[in-house]
């Protein structure tokens, strides 16, 4: 884990609102369908090396509350059958957590590591729950590079971010 200072950037994608408890069962999970739509409708219209993002925001509270996920890219394709929304990832300092391996197991493991990190009493950071993001390397590869979180050092807030 390390920190980075990032400029703001825009993501064009599709959204859903969910909570972690709903994602634990296929009957209530919304994220698999969101990502399916992104990879079948949006990704084919992007360059092969385009990164794909999962942006988390509009947090109701903490990791147990509702939040909005926008899955998309930093470029708007000329042709796409989806109704894309635009979100801005704000500039700021982000904590970066990385992982490599088979998907979706890798991204799940990285998020579990993030939650464990912020639960520790000795952690110098506090999670801000403002804007966090994942970055996946190459549109057609779908490999997680890292997750960036908006943290704060007990007195100042940071963001969680992810990279691919």
Phi and psi in radians as a Rosetta constraint file:
Dihedral C 1 N 2 CA 2 C 2 CIRCULARHARMONIC -2.610 0.35
Dihedral N 2 CA 2 C 2 N 3 CIRCULARHARMONIC 2.977 0.35
Dihedral C 2 N 3 CA 3 C 3 CIRCULARHARMONIC -1.883 0.35
Dihedral N 3 CA 3 C 3 N 4 CIRCULARHARMONIC 2.619 0.35
Dihedral C 3 N 4 CA 4 C 4 CIRCULARHARMONIC -2.401 0.35
Dihedral N 4 CA 4 C 4 N 5 CIRCULARHARMONIC 2.640 0.35
Dihedral C 4 N 5 CA 5 C 5 CIRCULARHARMONIC -1.872 0.35
Dihedral N 5 CA 5 C 5 N 6 CIRCULARHARMONIC 2.085 0.35
Dihedral C 5 N 6 CA 6 C 6 CIRCULARHARMONIC -2.063 0.35
Dihedral N 6 CA 6 C 6 N 7 CIRCULARHARMONIC 2.527 0.35
Dihedral C 6 N 7 CA 7 C 7 CIRCULARHARMONIC -1.312 0.35
Dihedral N 7 CA 7 C 7 N 8 CIRCULARHARMONIC 2.860 0.35
Dihedral C 7 N 8 CA 8 C 8 CIRCULARHARMONIC -1.230 0.35
Dihedral N 8 CA 8 C 8 N 9 CIRCULARHARMONIC 2.711 0.35
Dihedral C 8 N 9 CA 9 C 9 CIRCULARHARMONIC -2.676 0.35
Dihedral N 9 CA 9 C 9 N 10 CIRCULARHARMONIC 2.812 0.35
Dihedral C 9 N 10 CA 10 C 10 CIRCULARHARMONIC -1.859 0.35
Dihedral N 10 CA 10 C 10 N 11 CIRCULARHARMONIC 2.569 0.35
Dihedral C 10 N 11 CA 11 C 11 CIRCULARHARMONIC -2.186 0.35
Dihedral N 11 CA 11 C 11 N 12 CIRCULARHARMONIC 2.382 0.35
Dihedral C 11 N 12 CA 12 C 12 CIRCULARHARMONIC -1.944 0.35
Dihedral N 12 CA 12 C 12 N 13 CIRCULARHARMONIC 2.108 0.35
Dihedral C 12 N 13 CA 13 C 13 CIRCULARHARMONIC -2.927 0.35
Dihedral N 13 CA 13 C 13 N 14 CIRCULARHARMONIC -2.828 0.35
Dihedral C 13 N 14 CA 14 C 14 CIRCULARHARMONIC -2.046 0.35
Dihedral N 14 CA 14 C 14 N 15 CIRCULARHARMONIC 2.741 0.35
Dihedral C 14 N 15 CA 15 C 15 CIRCULARHARMONIC -2.183 0.35
Dihedral N 15 CA 15 C 15 N 16 CIRCULARHARMONIC 2.768 0.35
Dihedral C 15 N 16 CA 16 C 16 CIRCULARHARMONIC -2.603 0.35
Dihedral N 16 CA 16 C 16 N 17 CIRCULARHARMONIC 2.759 0.35
Dihedral C 16 N 17 CA 17 C 17 CIRCULARHARMONIC -2.001 0.35
Dihedral N 17 CA 17 C 17 N 18 CIRCULARHARMONIC 2.326 0.35
Dihedral C 17 N 18 CA 18 C 18 CIRCULARHARMONIC -2.692 0.35
Dihedral N 18 CA 18 C 18 N 19 CIRCULARHARMONIC -3.017 0.35
Dihedral C 18 N 19 CA 19 C 19 CIRCULARHARMONIC -2.609 0.35
Dihedral N 19 CA 19 C 19 N 20 CIRCULARHARMONIC 2.744 0.35
Dihedral C 19 N 20 CA 20 C 20 CIRCULARHARMONIC -1.024 0.35
Dihedral N 20 CA 20 C 20 N 21 CIRCULARHARMONIC -0.651 0.35
Dihedral C 20 N 21 CA 21 C 21 CIRCULARHARMONIC -1.063 0.35
Dihedral N 21 CA 21 C 21 N 22 CIRCULARHARMONIC -0.640 0.35
Dihedral C 21 N 22 CA 22 C 22 CIRCULARHARMONIC -1.229 0.35
Dihedral N 22 CA 22 C 22 N 23 CIRCULARHARMONIC -0.454 0.35
Dihedral C 22 N 23 CA 23 C 23 CIRCULARHARMONIC -1.413 0.35
Dihedral N 23 CA 23 C 23 N 24 CIRCULARHARMONIC -0.060 0.35
Dihedral C 23 N 24 CA 24 C 24 CIRCULARHARMONIC -1.400 0.35
Dihedral N 24 CA 24 C 24 N 25 CIRCULARHARMONIC -0.288 0.35
Dihedral C 24 N 25 CA 25 C 25 CIRCULARHARMONIC -2.280 0.35
Dihedral N 25 CA 25 C 25 N 26 CIRCULARHARMONIC 2.550 0.35
Dihedral C 25 N 26 CA 26 C 26 CIRCULARHARMONIC -1.082 0.35
Dihedral N 26 CA 26 C 26 N 27 CIRCULARHARMONIC -0.541 0.35
Dihedral C 26 N 27 CA 27 C 27 CIRCULARHARMONIC -1.100 0.35
Dihedral N 27 CA 27 C 27 N 28 CIRCULARHARMONIC -0.619 0.35
Dihedral C 27 N 28 CA 28 C 28 CIRCULARHARMONIC -1.925 0.35
Dihedral N 28 CA 28 C 28 N 29 CIRCULARHARMONIC -0.143 0.35
Dihedral C 28 N 29 CA 29 C 29 CIRCULARHARMONIC -1.175 0.35
Dihedral N 29 CA 29 C 29 N 30 CIRCULARHARMONIC 2.344 0.35
Dihedral C 29 N 30 CA 30 C 30 CIRCULARHARMONIC -1.892 0.35
Dihedral N 30 CA 30 C 30 N 31 CIRCULARHARMONIC -0.431 0.35
Dihedral C 30 N 31 CA 31 C 31 CIRCULARHARMONIC -1.177 0.35
Dihedral N 31 CA 31 C 31 N 32 CIRCULARHARMONIC -0.671 0.35
Dihedral C 31 N 32 CA 32 C 32 CIRCULARHARMONIC -1.018 0.35
Dihedral N 32 CA 32 C 32 N 33 CIRCULARHARMONIC -0.703 0.35
Dihedral C 32 N 33 CA 33 C 33 CIRCULARHARMONIC -1.182 0.35
Dihedral N 33 CA 33 C 33 N 34 CIRCULARHARMONIC -0.720 0.35
Dihedral C 33 N 34 CA 34 C 34 CIRCULARHARMONIC -0.993 0.35
Dihedral N 34 CA 34 C 34 N 35 CIRCULARHARMONIC -0.894 0.35
Dihedral C 34 N 35 CA 35 C 35 CIRCULARHARMONIC -1.179 0.35
Dihedral N 35 CA 35 C 35 N 36 CIRCULARHARMONIC -0.607 0.35
Dihedral C 35 N 36 CA 36 C 36 CIRCULARHARMONIC -1.039 0.35
Dihedral N 36 CA 36 C 36 N 37 CIRCULARHARMONIC -0.825 0.35
Dihedral C 36 N 37 CA 37 C 37 CIRCULARHARMONIC -1.097 0.35
Dihedral N 37 CA 37 C 37 N 38 CIRCULARHARMONIC -0.701 0.35
Dihedral C 37 N 38 CA 38 C 38 CIRCULARHARMONIC -1.094 0.35
Dihedral N 38 CA 38 C 38 N 39 CIRCULARHARMONIC -0.820 0.35
Dihedral C 38 N 39 CA 39 C 39 CIRCULARHARMONIC -1.315 0.35
Dihedral N 39 CA 39 C 39 N 40 CIRCULARHARMONIC -0.361 0.35
Dihedral C 39 N 40 CA 40 C 40 CIRCULARHARMONIC -1.683 0.35
Dihedral N 40 CA 40 C 40 N 41 CIRCULARHARMONIC -0.498 0.35
Dihedral C 40 N 41 CA 41 C 41 CIRCULARHARMONIC -1.889 0.35
Dihedral N 41 CA 41 C 41 N 42 CIRCULARHARMONIC -0.668 0.35
Dihedral C 41 N 42 CA 42 C 42 CIRCULARHARMONIC -1.617 0.35
Dihedral N 42 CA 42 C 42 N 43 CIRCULARHARMONIC -0.872 0.35
Dihedral C 42 N 43 CA 43 C 43 CIRCULARHARMONIC -0.987 0.35
Dihedral N 43 CA 43 C 43 N 44 CIRCULARHARMONIC -0.722 0.35
Dihedral C 43 N 44 CA 44 C 44 CIRCULARHARMONIC -1.065 0.35
Dihedral N 44 CA 44 C 44 N 45 CIRCULARHARMONIC -0.335 0.35
Dihedral C 44 N 45 CA 45 C 45 CIRCULARHARMONIC -1.623 0.35
Dihedral N 45 CA 45 C 45 N 46 CIRCULARHARMONIC 0.030 0.35
Dihedral C 45 N 46 CA 46 C 46 CIRCULARHARMONIC -1.876 0.35
Dihedral N 46 CA 46 C 46 N 47 CIRCULARHARMONIC 2.756 0.35
Dihedral C 46 N 47 CA 47 C 47 CIRCULARHARMONIC -1.031 0.35
Dihedral N 47 CA 47 C 47 N 48 CIRCULARHARMONIC 2.599 0.35
Dihedral C 47 N 48 CA 48 C 48 CIRCULARHARMONIC -1.015 0.35
Dihedral N 48 CA 48 C 48 N 49 CIRCULARHARMONIC -0.520 0.35
Dihedral C 48 N 49 CA 49 C 49 CIRCULARHARMONIC -1.690 0.35
Dihedral N 49 CA 49 C 49 N 50 CIRCULARHARMONIC 0.129 0.35
Dihedral C 49 N 50 CA 50 C 50 CIRCULARHARMONIC -1.170 0.35
Dihedral N 50 CA 50 C 50 N 51 CIRCULARHARMONIC 2.289 0.35
Dihedral C 50 N 51 CA 51 C 51 CIRCULARHARMONIC -1.263 0.35
Dihedral N 51 CA 51 C 51 N 52 CIRCULARHARMONIC 2.619 0.35
Dihedral C 51 N 52 CA 52 C 52 CIRCULARHARMONIC -1.977 0.35
Dihedral N 52 CA 52 C 52 N 53 CIRCULARHARMONIC 2.467 0.35
Dihedral C 52 N 53 CA 53 C 53 CIRCULARHARMONIC -2.110 0.35
Dihedral N 53 CA 53 C 53 N 54 CIRCULARHARMONIC 2.589 0.35
Dihedral C 53 N 54 CA 54 C 54 CIRCULARHARMONIC -2.083 0.35
Dihedral N 54 CA 54 C 54 N 55 CIRCULARHARMONIC 1.945 0.35
Dihedral C 54 N 55 CA 55 C 55 CIRCULARHARMONIC -1.854 0.35
Dihedral N 55 CA 55 C 55 N 56 CIRCULARHARMONIC 2.213 0.35
Dihedral C 55 N 56 CA 56 C 56 CIRCULARHARMONIC -1.872 0.35
Dihedral N 56 CA 56 C 56 N 57 CIRCULARHARMONIC 2.299 0.35
Dihedral C 56 N 57 CA 57 C 57 CIRCULARHARMONIC -2.825 0.35
Dihedral N 57 CA 57 C 57 N 58 CIRCULARHARMONIC -2.998 0.35
Dihedral C 57 N 58 CA 58 C 58 CIRCULARHARMONIC 0.877 0.35
Dihedral N 58 CA 58 C 58 N 59 CIRCULARHARMONIC 0.798 0.35
Dihedral C 58 N 59 CA 59 C 59 CIRCULARHARMONIC -1.149 0.35
Dihedral N 59 CA 59 C 59 N 60 CIRCULARHARMONIC 2.319 0.35
Dihedral C 59 N 60 CA 60 C 60 CIRCULARHARMONIC -1.265 0.35
Dihedral N 60 CA 60 C 60 N 61 CIRCULARHARMONIC -0.664 0.35
Dihedral C 60 N 61 CA 61 C 61 CIRCULARHARMONIC -2.756 0.35
Dihedral N 61 CA 61 C 61 N 62 CIRCULARHARMONIC -1.697 0.35
Dihedral C 61 N 62 CA 62 C 62 CIRCULARHARMONIC -2.145 0.35
Dihedral N 62 CA 62 C 62 N 63 CIRCULARHARMONIC -2.722 0.35
Dihedral C 62 N 63 CA 63 C 63 CIRCULARHARMONIC -1.122 0.35
Dihedral N 63 CA 63 C 63 N 64 CIRCULARHARMONIC -0.224 0.35
Dihedral C 63 N 64 CA 64 C 64 CIRCULARHARMONIC -1.667 0.35
Dihedral N 64 CA 64 C 64 N 65 CIRCULARHARMONIC -0.211 0.35
Dihedral C 64 N 65 CA 65 C 65 CIRCULARHARMONIC -1.567 0.35
Dihedral N 65 CA 65 C 65 N 66 CIRCULARHARMONIC 3.084 0.35
Dihedral C 65 N 66 CA 66 C 66 CIRCULARHARMONIC -1.301 0.35
Dihedral N 66 CA 66 C 66 N 67 CIRCULARHARMONIC 2.676 0.35
Dihedral C 66 N 67 CA 67 C 67 CIRCULARHARMONIC -2.690 0.35
Dihedral N 67 CA 67 C 67 N 68 CIRCULARHARMONIC 2.849 0.35
Dihedral C 67 N 68 CA 68 C 68 CIRCULARHARMONIC -1.854 0.35
Dihedral N 68 CA 68 C 68 N 69 CIRCULARHARMONIC 2.367 0.35
Dihedral C 68 N 69 CA 69 C 69 CIRCULARHARMONIC -2.014 0.35
Dihedral N 69 CA 69 C 69 N 70 CIRCULARHARMONIC 2.258 0.35
Dihedral C 69 N 70 CA 70 C 70 CIRCULARHARMONIC -1.953 0.35
Dihedral N 70 CA 70 C 70 N 71 CIRCULARHARMONIC 2.098 0.35
Dihedral C 70 N 71 CA 71 C 71 CIRCULARHARMONIC -1.891 0.35
Dihedral N 71 CA 71 C 71 N 72 CIRCULARHARMONIC 2.203 0.35
Dihedral C 71 N 72 CA 72 C 72 CIRCULARHARMONIC -3.125 0.35
Dihedral N 72 CA 72 C 72 N 73 CIRCULARHARMONIC -2.669 0.35
Dihedral C 72 N 73 CA 73 C 73 CIRCULARHARMONIC -2.338 0.35
Dihedral N 73 CA 73 C 73 N 74 CIRCULARHARMONIC 2.892 0.35
Dihedral C 73 N 74 CA 74 C 74 CIRCULARHARMONIC -1.524 0.35
Dihedral N 74 CA 74 C 74 N 75 CIRCULARHARMONIC 0.170 0.35
Dihedral C 74 N 75 CA 75 C 75 CIRCULARHARMONIC -2.377 0.35
Dihedral N 75 CA 75 C 75 N 76 CIRCULARHARMONIC 2.504 0.35
Dihedral C 75 N 76 CA 76 C 76 CIRCULARHARMONIC -1.623 0.35
Dihedral N 76 CA 76 C 76 N 77 CIRCULARHARMONIC 2.111 0.35
Dihedral C 76 N 77 CA 77 C 77 CIRCULARHARMONIC -1.204 0.35
Dihedral N 77 CA 77 C 77 N 78 CIRCULARHARMONIC 2.634 0.35
Dihedral C 77 N 78 CA 78 C 78 CIRCULARHARMONIC -1.172 0.35
Dihedral N 78 CA 78 C 78 N 79 CIRCULARHARMONIC -0.538 0.35
Dihedral C 78 N 79 CA 79 C 79 CIRCULARHARMONIC -2.301 0.35
Dihedral N 79 CA 79 C 79 N 80 CIRCULARHARMONIC 2.249 0.35
Dihedral C 79 N 80 CA 80 C 80 CIRCULARHARMONIC -2.863 0.35
Dihedral N 80 CA 80 C 80 N 81 CIRCULARHARMONIC 2.390 0.35
Dihedral C 80 N 81 CA 81 C 81 CIRCULARHARMONIC -1.467 0.35
Dihedral N 81 CA 81 C 81 N 82 CIRCULARHARMONIC -0.032 0.35
Dihedral C 81 N 82 CA 82 C 82 CIRCULARHARMONIC -1.624 0.35
Dihedral N 82 CA 82 C 82 N 83 CIRCULARHARMONIC 2.620 0.35
Dihedral C 82 N 83 CA 83 C 83 CIRCULARHARMONIC -1.465 0.35
Dihedral N 83 CA 83 C 83 N 84 CIRCULARHARMONIC 1.740 0.35
Dihedral C 83 N 84 CA 84 C 84 CIRCULARHARMONIC -1.450 0.35
Dihedral N 84 CA 84 C 84 N 85 CIRCULARHARMONIC 2.491 0.35
Dihedral C 84 N 85 CA 85 C 85 CIRCULARHARMONIC -1.901 0.35
Dihedral N 85 CA 85 C 85 N 86 CIRCULARHARMONIC 2.807 0.35
Dihedral C 85 N 86 CA 86 C 86 CIRCULARHARMONIC -2.013 0.35
Dihedral N 86 CA 86 C 86 N 87 CIRCULARHARMONIC 2.263 0.35
Dihedral C 86 N 87 CA 87 C 87 CIRCULARHARMONIC -2.184 0.35
Dihedral N 87 CA 87 C 87 N 88 CIRCULARHARMONIC 2.608 0.35
Dihedral C 87 N 88 CA 88 C 88 CIRCULARHARMONIC -1.898 0.35
Dihedral N 88 CA 88 C 88 N 89 CIRCULARHARMONIC 2.202 0.35
Dihedral C 88 N 89 CA 89 C 89 CIRCULARHARMONIC -1.515 0.35
Dihedral N 89 CA 89 C 89 N 90 CIRCULARHARMONIC 2.076 0.35
Dihedral C 89 N 90 CA 90 C 90 CIRCULARHARMONIC -1.228 0.35
Dihedral N 90 CA 90 C 90 N 91 CIRCULARHARMONIC 2.653 0.35
Dihedral C 90 N 91 CA 91 C 91 CIRCULARHARMONIC -1.160 0.35
Dihedral N 91 CA 91 C 91 N 92 CIRCULARHARMONIC 2.749 0.35
Dihedral C 91 N 92 CA 92 C 92 CIRCULARHARMONIC 2.649 0.35
Dihedral N 92 CA 92 C 92 N 93 CIRCULARHARMONIC -3.042 0.35
Dihedral C 92 N 93 CA 93 C 93 CIRCULARHARMONIC -1.592 0.35
Dihedral N 93 CA 93 C 93 N 94 CIRCULARHARMONIC 2.310 0.35
Dihedral C 93 N 94 CA 94 C 94 CIRCULARHARMONIC -2.222 0.35
Dihedral N 94 CA 94 C 94 N 95 CIRCULARHARMONIC 2.540 0.35
Dihedral C 94 N 95 CA 95 C 95 CIRCULARHARMONIC -1.546 0.35
Dihedral N 95 CA 95 C 95 N 96 CIRCULARHARMONIC 2.360 0.35
Dihedral C 95 N 96 CA 96 C 96 CIRCULARHARMONIC -1.963 0.35
Dihedral N 96 CA 96 C 96 N 97 CIRCULARHARMONIC 2.153 0.35
Dihedral C 96 N 97 CA 97 C 97 CIRCULARHARMONIC -1.990 0.35
Dihedral N 97 CA 97 C 97 N 98 CIRCULARHARMONIC 2.337 0.35
Dihedral C 97 N 98 CA 98 C 98 CIRCULARHARMONIC -2.086 0.35
Dihedral N 98 CA 98 C 98 N 99 CIRCULARHARMONIC 2.746 0.35
Dihedral C 98 N 99 CA 99 C 99 CIRCULARHARMONIC -2.789 0.35
Dihedral N 99 CA 99 C 99 N 100 CIRCULARHARMONIC 2.598 0.35
Dihedral C 99 N 100 CA 100 C 100 CIRCULARHARMONIC -2.284 0.35
Dihedral N 100 CA 100 C 100 N 101 CIRCULARHARMONIC 2.547 0.35
Dihedral C 100 N 101 CA 101 C 101 CIRCULARHARMONIC 2.524 0.35
Dihedral N 101 CA 101 C 101 N 102 CIRCULARHARMONIC -2.969 0.35
Dihedral C 101 N 102 CA 102 C 102 CIRCULARHARMONIC -1.202 0.35
Dihedral N 102 CA 102 C 102 N 103 CIRCULARHARMONIC 2.468 0.35
Dihedral C 102 N 103 CA 103 C 103 CIRCULARHARMONIC -1.733 0.35
Dihedral N 103 CA 103 C 103 N 104 CIRCULARHARMONIC 2.584 0.35
Dihedral C 103 N 104 CA 104 C 104 CIRCULARHARMONIC -1.545 0.35
Dihedral N 104 CA 104 C 104 N 105 CIRCULARHARMONIC 0.058 0.35
Dihedral C 104 N 105 CA 105 C 105 CIRCULARHARMONIC -0.979 0.35
Dihedral N 105 CA 105 C 105 N 106 CIRCULARHARMONIC -0.690 0.35
Dihedral C 105 N 106 CA 106 C 106 CIRCULARHARMONIC -1.118 0.35
Dihedral N 106 CA 106 C 106 N 107 CIRCULARHARMONIC -0.822 0.35
Dihedral C 106 N 107 CA 107 C 107 CIRCULARHARMONIC -1.163 0.35
Dihedral N 107 CA 107 C 107 N 108 CIRCULARHARMONIC -0.611 0.35
Dihedral C 107 N 108 CA 108 C 108 CIRCULARHARMONIC -1.118 0.35
Dihedral N 108 CA 108 C 108 N 109 CIRCULARHARMONIC -0.777 0.35
Dihedral C 108 N 109 CA 109 C 109 CIRCULARHARMONIC -1.085 0.35
Dihedral N 109 CA 109 C 109 N 110 CIRCULARHARMONIC -0.739 0.35
Dihedral C 109 N 110 CA 110 C 110 CIRCULARHARMONIC -1.095 0.35
Dihedral N 110 CA 110 C 110 N 111 CIRCULARHARMONIC -0.750 0.35
Dihedral C 110 N 111 CA 111 C 111 CIRCULARHARMONIC -1.121 0.35
Dihedral N 111 CA 111 C 111 N 112 CIRCULARHARMONIC -0.672 0.35
Dihedral C 111 N 112 CA 112 C 112 CIRCULARHARMONIC -1.088 0.35
Dihedral N 112 CA 112 C 112 N 113 CIRCULARHARMONIC -0.702 0.35
Dihedral C 112 N 113 CA 113 C 113 CIRCULARHARMONIC -1.099 0.35
Dihedral N 113 CA 113 C 113 N 114 CIRCULARHARMONIC -0.692 0.35
Dihedral C 113 N 114 CA 114 C 114 CIRCULARHARMONIC -1.106 0.35
Dihedral N 114 CA 114 C 114 N 115 CIRCULARHARMONIC -0.841 0.35
Dihedral C 114 N 115 CA 115 C 115 CIRCULARHARMONIC -1.070 0.35
Dihedral N 115 CA 115 C 115 N 116 CIRCULARHARMONIC -0.726 0.35
Dihedral C 115 N 116 CA 116 C 116 CIRCULARHARMONIC -1.103 0.35
Dihedral N 116 CA 116 C 116 N 117 CIRCULARHARMONIC -0.725 0.35
Dihedral C 116 N 117 CA 117 C 117 CIRCULARHARMONIC -1.018 0.35
Dihedral N 117 CA 117 C 117 N 118 CIRCULARHARMONIC -0.809 0.35
Dihedral C 117 N 118 CA 118 C 118 CIRCULARHARMONIC -1.338 0.35
Dihedral N 118 CA 118 C 118 N 119 CIRCULARHARMONIC -0.238 0.35
Dihedral C 118 N 119 CA 119 C 119 CIRCULARHARMONIC -1.450 0.35
Dihedral N 119 CA 119 C 119 N 120 CIRCULARHARMONIC -0.363 0.35
Dihedral C 119 N 120 CA 120 C 120 CIRCULARHARMONIC -1.128 0.35
Dihedral N 120 CA 120 C 120 N 121 CIRCULARHARMONIC 2.443 0.35
Dihedral C 120 N 121 CA 121 C 121 CIRCULARHARMONIC -1.221 0.35
Dihedral N 121 CA 121 C 121 N 122 CIRCULARHARMONIC -0.496 0.35
Dihedral C 121 N 122 CA 122 C 122 CIRCULARHARMONIC -1.599 0.35
Dihedral N 122 CA 122 C 122 N 123 CIRCULARHARMONIC 0.073 0.35
Dihedral C 122 N 123 CA 123 C 123 CIRCULARHARMONIC -1.227 0.35
Dihedral N 123 CA 123 C 123 N 124 CIRCULARHARMONIC 2.387 0.35
Dihedral C 123 N 124 CA 124 C 124 CIRCULARHARMONIC -1.410 0.35
Dihedral N 124 CA 124 C 124 N 125 CIRCULARHARMONIC -0.023 0.35
Dihedral C 124 N 125 CA 125 C 125 CIRCULARHARMONIC -2.070 0.35
Dihedral N 125 CA 125 C 125 N 126 CIRCULARHARMONIC 2.726 0.35
Dihedral C 125 N 126 CA 126 C 126 CIRCULARHARMONIC -2.198 0.35
Dihedral N 126 CA 126 C 126 N 127 CIRCULARHARMONIC 2.358 0.35
Dihedral C 126 N 127 CA 127 C 127 CIRCULARHARMONIC -1.259 0.35
Dihedral N 127 CA 127 C 127 N 128 CIRCULARHARMONIC 2.358 0.35
Dihedral C 127 N 128 CA 128 C 128 CIRCULARHARMONIC -1.474 0.35
Dihedral N 128 CA 128 C 128 N 129 CIRCULARHARMONIC -0.483 0.35
Dihedral C 128 N 129 CA 129 C 129 CIRCULARHARMONIC 0.951 0.35
Dihedral N 129 CA 129 C 129 N 130 CIRCULARHARMONIC 0.856 0.35
Dihedral C 129 N 130 CA 130 C 130 CIRCULARHARMONIC -1.929 0.35
Dihedral N 130 CA 130 C 130 N 131 CIRCULARHARMONIC -1.338 0.35
Dihedral C 130 N 131 CA 131 C 131 CIRCULARHARMONIC -2.355 0.35
Dihedral N 131 CA 131 C 131 N 132 CIRCULARHARMONIC 2.197 0.35
Dihedral C 131 N 132 CA 132 C 132 CIRCULARHARMONIC -2.204 0.35
Dihedral N 132 CA 132 C 132 N 133 CIRCULARHARMONIC 2.757 0.35
Dihedral C 132 N 133 CA 133 C 133 CIRCULARHARMONIC -2.682 0.35
Dihedral N 133 CA 133 C 133 N 134 CIRCULARHARMONIC 2.709 0.35
Dihedral C 133 N 134 CA 134 C 134 CIRCULARHARMONIC -1.932 0.35
Dihedral N 134 CA 134 C 134 N 135 CIRCULARHARMONIC 2.568 0.35
Dihedral C 134 N 135 CA 135 C 135 CIRCULARHARMONIC -2.165 0.35
Dihedral N 135 CA 135 C 135 N 136 CIRCULARHARMONIC 2.278 0.35
Dihedral C 135 N 136 CA 136 C 136 CIRCULARHARMONIC -1.921 0.35
Dihedral N 136 CA 136 C 136 N 137 CIRCULARHARMONIC 2.301 0.35
Dihedral C 136 N 137 CA 137 C 137 CIRCULARHARMONIC -1.292 0.35
Dihedral N 137 CA 137 C 137 N 138 CIRCULARHARMONIC 2.060 0.35
Dihedral C 137 N 138 CA 138 C 138 CIRCULARHARMONIC 1.209 0.35
Dihedral N 138 CA 138 C 138 N 139 CIRCULARHARMONIC 2.089 0.35
Dihedral C 138 N 139 CA 139 C 139 CIRCULARHARMONIC -0.901 0.35
Dihedral N 139 CA 139 C 139 N 140 CIRCULARHARMONIC -0.725 0.35
Dihedral C 139 N 140 CA 140 C 140 CIRCULARHARMONIC -1.542 0.35
Dihedral N 140 CA 140 C 140 N 141 CIRCULARHARMONIC -0.175 0.35
Dihedral C 140 N 141 CA 141 C 141 CIRCULARHARMONIC -1.602 0.35
Dihedral N 141 CA 141 C 141 N 142 CIRCULARHARMONIC -0.661 0.35
Dihedral C 141 N 142 CA 142 C 142 CIRCULARHARMONIC 1.101 0.35
Dihedral N 142 CA 142 C 142 N 143 CIRCULARHARMONIC 0.552 0.35
Dihedral C 142 N 143 CA 143 C 143 CIRCULARHARMONIC -1.685 0.35
Dihedral N 143 CA 143 C 143 N 144 CIRCULARHARMONIC 2.273 0.35
Dihedral C 143 N 144 CA 144 C 144 CIRCULARHARMONIC -1.248 0.35
Dihedral N 144 CA 144 C 144 N 145 CIRCULARHARMONIC 2.301 0.35
Dihedral C 144 N 145 CA 145 C 145 CIRCULARHARMONIC -1.720 0.35
Dihedral N 145 CA 145 C 145 N 146 CIRCULARHARMONIC -0.885 0.35
Dihedral C 145 N 146 CA 146 C 146 CIRCULARHARMONIC -2.849 0.35
Dihedral N 146 CA 146 C 146 N 147 CIRCULARHARMONIC 2.944 0.35
Dihedral C 146 N 147 CA 147 C 147 CIRCULARHARMONIC -2.120 0.35
Dihedral N 147 CA 147 C 147 N 148 CIRCULARHARMONIC 2.287 0.35
Dihedral C 147 N 148 CA 148 C 148 CIRCULARHARMONIC -1.922 0.35
Dihedral N 148 CA 148 C 148 N 149 CIRCULARHARMONIC 2.293 0.35
Dihedral C 148 N 149 CA 149 C 149 CIRCULARHARMONIC -2.055 0.35
Dihedral N 149 CA 149 C 149 N 150 CIRCULARHARMONIC 2.480 0.35
Dihedral C 149 N 150 CA 150 C 150 CIRCULARHARMONIC -1.466 0.35
Dihedral N 150 CA 150 C 150 N 151 CIRCULARHARMONIC 1.732 0.35
Dihedral C 150 N 151 CA 151 C 151 CIRCULARHARMONIC -1.760 0.35
Dihedral N 151 CA 151 C 151 N 152 CIRCULARHARMONIC 3.108 0.35
Dihedral C 151 N 152 CA 152 C 152 CIRCULARHARMONIC -2.533 0.35
Dihedral N 152 CA 152 C 152 N 153 CIRCULARHARMONIC 2.580 0.35
Dihedral C 152 N 153 CA 153 C 153 CIRCULARHARMONIC -1.515 0.35
Dihedral N 153 CA 153 C 153 N 154 CIRCULARHARMONIC 1.610 0.35
Dihedral C 153 N 154 CA 154 C 154 CIRCULARHARMONIC 0.626 0.35
Dihedral N 154 CA 154 C 154 N 155 CIRCULARHARMONIC -0.601 0.35
Dihedral C 154 N 155 CA 155 C 155 CIRCULARHARMONIC -1.950 0.35
Dihedral N 155 CA 155 C 155 N 156 CIRCULARHARMONIC -0.417 0.35
Dihedral C 155 N 156 CA 156 C 156 CIRCULARHARMONIC -2.108 0.35
Dihedral N 156 CA 156 C 156 N 157 CIRCULARHARMONIC 2.514 0.35
Dihedral C 156 N 157 CA 157 C 157 CIRCULARHARMONIC -1.586 0.35
Dihedral N 157 CA 157 C 157 N 158 CIRCULARHARMONIC 2.514 0.35
Dihedral C 157 N 158 CA 158 C 158 CIRCULARHARMONIC -2.104 0.35
Dihedral N 158 CA 158 C 158 N 159 CIRCULARHARMONIC 3.051 0.35
Dihedral C 158 N 159 CA 159 C 159 CIRCULARHARMONIC -2.061 0.35
Dihedral N 159 CA 159 C 159 N 160 CIRCULARHARMONIC 2.683 0.35
Dihedral C 159 N 160 CA 160 C 160 CIRCULARHARMONIC -1.686 0.35
Dihedral N 160 CA 160 C 160 N 161 CIRCULARHARMONIC 2.325 0.35
Dihedral C 160 N 161 CA 161 C 161 CIRCULARHARMONIC -2.352 0.35
Dihedral N 161 CA 161 C 161 N 162 CIRCULARHARMONIC 2.723 0.35
Dihedral C 161 N 162 CA 162 C 162 CIRCULARHARMONIC -2.263 0.35
Dihedral N 162 CA 162 C 162 N 163 CIRCULARHARMONIC 2.599 0.35
Dihedral C 162 N 163 CA 163 C 163 CIRCULARHARMONIC -2.218 0.35
Dihedral N 163 CA 163 C 163 N 164 CIRCULARHARMONIC 2.641 0.35
